[in-house]
Amino acid sequence: MSTLVRRLRALPLRSRLALLVAVAVAAAVAAVAVTCWFITRTQLYAQMDRELHNQVGSLSQSSRQQQFGLINCTALTGQPKDLPGPTIQVISSDGGACTWRGVSAIPAQPSDVAVANGDADDALHTTDAENGAAMRVLTVPVVDGDHNRVVGTAISIASPLDEVTEPLATLAWVLLAVGGIGVVGATAAGLWIARTGLRPVDQLTDAVEHVAATEDLTVRIPVEGDDEIARLSASFNSMAASLASSRELQQQLIADAGHELRTPLTSMRTNIELLTRSEETGRAIPPDDRKALMASVKAQMTELAALIGDLQELSRSGLTGTEGPLKVVSLHETARQALERARLRGPELKILAELAPWYVRAEPAALERAIINLLDNAVKFSPPGATVEVHLMRGVLTVRDHGPGIPADELPHVFDRFWRSPTARALPGSGLGLSIVARTVEGYGGEVTLAAADGGGTVATMRLPGAPTPPPGPPADAFEDFENS
């Protein structure tokens, strides 16, 4: 059995479908044919039995007395009468059989003797005659003129079973031929149906093989109808489009990263070459210039490290851009910690904060980094002595600065990777901070926007859905106020 299963699995799918269709049709045809044959057999036997009963009833009383008056058939001489019709015999109580009409005698059966002795009303059975012919025999008692039963004598009427078996044999051959033709036709139809139904699968297979061989993600499969095959084709087209978009984004990320890395590396290389040439030639660089070169190298290394960190953060797996599990996090506490770090980066600024308790489901480190990026953006563009206002209420965190603001035509690009405003290219940064913020917040089911603030500056708004229940712990104050001293 296991060998047969392995061989079936080795066949192509269309061959297996055709084989299954053929087997199913063959089983159905066989069931119908066998049922039809048995029903016909039952009907033919019933018809023969009715004819035997009718023939017994058609014998007149006078004819019976004439034919069966002598219990031992002493009035009969010579061979049995070879007349048309059934075979007729007289059965005695001792089991003897006297054939009155028929070609060959039929041995009496115990059921026939029981009828002759008055132990049974009638007997119906199948018996072979002395010449080997199968006969259907009906045995009934003999009655006299007064309709009284004559004990010790019975009459048997028999018909050859050829009248039933020959039509049944013919019917069996006809059913076998029709069933065979049906199975062959079903197999051919199954092959055609399998080939037609699996044509979209063949197209899908060809497309997948083409993509695997050429890495061409522009291949699309025509979608016809709305069945499962159409859904599969549409899913493949959607997957191919997503992969193509992902590849384009990856290539763009590599190109942008290479461009951003080239600037600090080139500057760093130039400065290092100047220092190296000074050592090789023995021509000392003035102390002030050397100090400036070293400061430039350090700043470029810091910028390079920050850029690499942003790239790593942006390339982490998962929808949220983080690898850690999601937890119920207090947004107000995370914002407070981010504010402490922002004060260190802008000690000359005045940062005002009003934070109401709010809990979200997020990864703590990624959420804090997103808030820090928003605050860094505000610190970077705020003039010395300016104020940065941070407000959290019902899951809406706003960061408002009083800097130069962002032109309206640049707002749609602020969350693009490596995008930097032409007026801000001289400032430190990689152009990835806001992109990381957008990816993180959207991964948590929220949204982030930047807009021009009334009176100048920019307001960044982060919205995050609340967690079902806050984590256990002491209740937080209604508001927490923070201000630089």
Secondary structure as GFF3:
##gff-version 3
##sequence-region A 1 485
A	DSSP	alpha_helix	2	10	.	.	.	ID=ss1
A	DSSP	alpha_helix	13	58	.	.	.	ID=ss2
A	DSSP	alpha_helix	61	68	.	.	.	ID=ss3
A	DSSP	beta_strand	87	92	.	.	.	ID=ss4
A	DSSP	beta_strand	97	101	.	.	.	ID=ss5
A	DSSP	alpha_helix	110	116	.	.	.	ID=ss6
A	DSSP	beta_strand	123	128	.	.	.	ID=ss7
A	DSSP	beta_strand	134	143	.	.	.	ID=ss8
A	DSSP	beta_strand	149	160	.	.	.	ID=ss9
A	DSSP	alpha_helix	162	197	.	.	.	ID=ss10
A	DSSP	alpha_helix	199	214	.	.	.	ID=ss11
A	DSSP	alpha_helix	228	281	.	.	.	ID=ss12
A	DSSP	alpha_helix	287	314	.	.	.	ID=ss13
A	DSSP	beta_strand	327	330	.	.	.	ID=ss14
A	DSSP	alpha_helix	331	345	.	.	.	ID=ss15
A	DSSP	beta_strand	350	355	.	.	.	ID=ss16
A	DSSP	beta_strand	359	362	.	.	.	ID=ss17
A	DSSP	alpha_helix	364	381	.	.	.	ID=ss18
A	DSSP	beta_strand	387	393	.	.	.	ID=ss19
A	DSSP	beta_strand	396	400	.	.	.	ID=ss20
A	DSSP	three_ten_helix	408	413	.	.	.	ID=ss21
A	DSSP	three_ten_helix	422	424	.	.	.	ID=ss22
A	DSSP	alpha_helix	433	443	.	.	.	ID=ss23
A	DSSP	beta_strand	447	452	.	.	.	ID=ss24
A	DSSP	beta_strand	458	463	.	.	.	ID=ss25
A	DSSP	beta_strand	480	483	.	.	.	ID=ss26
###
